[in-house]
Amino acid sequence: MIGDQLNIASEYYATSLALYQQFIKKFPAPTKLVVAIAGESGSGKSVTAKCFERVLSNHDILTKTVHMDDYFHLPPHTNHMNRIASFDNVGFKEVAIEKLSDLVCQFKSNIQSIEKPLVNYIENYITTEIMHFKDVEVLIVEGTYSFLTENVDLKIFMERDFNQTRSSRIARNRGDEANDPFVEKVLEKEHQLIAPFIHQADLLICSDFSVKQLVL
């Protein structure tokens, strides 16, 4: 998404190295694998995806990341106004899950180039871009509801909830949102929707940035 800001702390690199150790044990010869990273707003999904992508690529596993924010039906400001118009609009139906799952299917089918949506956060519009997958072995899908994506091979869940992530959201240039009672109400509803995803996760990133393997 154009216009979003990431603040990468050193903890995320250590976390990504721990993720790599778990990943390579499960997939010693990865090929066309999809990793989903889910969690609440500000929990660290985007920076974890970026750091994990870098660690995998540094180990000669070419990796790319797709952001679920690009798959919302409406651009950010318009989507916010749609939520105000009806709080029932908050939830899974805001996202084009089928379109994202189709991208995953094309990636696994070894399609080399795929056109995908691209959100401009600042200017509030959705355009498109071409994503190239030549020689890419791992696709990371990060986003609030990314566990809903079909054909995912590894699911990683961020433990922190919206109360714990307030400072992260402020640092990410969304300070006005962090003090908005309506946004807090939205985050509370999203928390109720997302929290059960922990039961689907293969790996948990705890609030202290440690990585825990979950036994289902």
C-alpha positions, 0 to 999 in steps of 0.5 A, a space after each residue: 500500500 502506497 503511503 503507509 509507514 513502517 518502523 522496524 525495530 531490531 526485535 523483528 529481525 531476531 523474531 524473523 530468524 526464529 521464524 526461519 528456524 521453524 520454517 526450514 525444519 517444516 519445509 527443508 526444500 520450499 517451493 511455491 509455499 504460501 505463508 499467512 501472517 495475521 493479527 490486529 492493527 499495529 501488531 507488527 504484521 507488515 514489519 514481520 513480513 518484511 523482515 521474514 522476507 529478507 531473512 528467507 531471501 538472504 538464505 537463497 529462498 526468493 520471497 515476496 509479500 502481498 498486503 491484504 490492505 490492497 484487497 479491501 473493496 474500498 480505499 481507506 477513507 471511503 471505507 472509513 466513511 462506509 463503516 460510519 454509515 453502518 457499523 455492520 460494514 466492519 468485518 470480513 466482507 470489507 476484503 476481496 478474499 476471493 481475489 486474494 485467494 485467486 492470486 495465491 492459486 496463480 502463484 502456486 500454478 507458476 504464473 510468472 506475472 500477476 496484476 493485483 490491486 494497489 491502494 494509495 493510502 494518502 490519496 485514497 484510491 485503488 490502482 493496479 500493479 504487476 507483481 512478478 513471480 519468476 523464481 519466487 518460492 515463497 509468498 507471504 500474505 500479511 493482513 488482519 484476515 489473512 488466515 481466510 486466504 485459501 491454500 496457505 501452507 503456514 499460518 503465523 499469528 501475532 499475539 498483541 491486541 489493539 490495546 497493546 498496539 496503541 503506541 505502534 499505531 501512533 508511531 505509524 503515522 496514524 495518531 489521529 486514529 489512535 485517539 478516535 473513539 469510533 476507530 477504537 470501537 472498530 478495533 474492538 470488533 476486529 479483535 472479536 473477529 480475529 482472536 479465534 484465529 489463534 486456534 488455526 495458527 501453526 506459529 505464534 509470535 508472542 507479545 515479547 517477540 518470541 516465537 512459539 510453535 503451537 500444537 493443534 
